[in-house]
Amino acid sequence: MVTRLRTLLGDHPGTAALKKGAIKSDLVEFDFVDYSPAHKGFKPMVREAAFDVSEMAIVTYLMAKSFGKPMVLLPNVVVARSQHGHAVYHARLGTLKPSDLNGKRVGIRSFTTTTGAWLRGILANDHGVDLNSIDWVTFEEAHVAEFRDTTKRAPAGKQIIQMLLDGELDAVLGEKIEHADLKPLFADVAAEEKAWFAKHKVVPINHLVVVKQSLSQTQPAAVRELHRMIEESAKGISAAPHFTADEMRRSLQLIIGYTAQQGLIPRAFSVDELFDDVTRALV
């Protein structure tokens, strides 16, 4: 019997073969839903369990788990990247470096984005920034409806980069943009990323894959087959993220710590808690 799975997966190097139908199975078939960018589908997955399978930002998953949402993590990374280049400031207003952010006004699309959590963790733990001193300005609510967001919402109609250019923000996290007046907050991004990796031995994970808890409980063979197919889709694709079990655990452990430190979840989960008996065996 073939299980048809309503599936949200973005267009990534490691998912291309799967989405084109090049990876075959006698157990699983996919009904792909179209959200572009994929993160637009995270809210309906978290709030309505809209899909059987979904790409999911790791911080959104951690927050959803803290509120008991019935989803289970798979050890399939579909987006991972260094984060230092995703922070900019308005250079015409003066030079700004990470340690200058205390007391400043900083914009971010949503306070709960995974890139934002990684960058705040880097700023706080590697550059001594007091995150509580920053006046955070946000533009979107959290995917997880139960989370109480205490940040200041930007006025309706305002755009994050334009606010930075107009001097209404001192810096922006989570954006990477080429503009004559904007410079990276980390002056030498490549050097910063290299030094950070040397210190932490971690490649930051952004998005993995989750399934409905009920699917894992009632059709474990389909979940194992899903994992196999995603792995096969990414095999041999250099642009796709590739993690050993230890590398994945280190990355997950660090982002769990950052997320708890920032008050996005009430406690730091163990890595094993993120999986169930079916998916933990796949790590």
KALINPE-V299172 format. One line per field, one symbol per residue. psi: psi as a letter, one per 30 degrees, with the letter a starting at -180 (. if undefined). A space follows every 50 residues. Layout:
psi: ???
This chain:
psi: kkkkkjkjkljleffeeeffgfjlkfeklkjkljkjlefffeefeefghf lekkkkkeeeeeeeefggkilkkkhjkfkkllfffhklljffglkkleff fkgljkkkekfgleeeeeeeeeeeffggkjeffkjkklflllejefkjjg lkklkkfkkeeeeeeggfkelkkgkjkjkefklkejeieeeeeeeeeeef hkkkkekakllkeeeeefieeeeeeeeeeeeeefkgjfflkkkleeeeee eeeeeeeeeeeggflfljlleffflaeefeff.
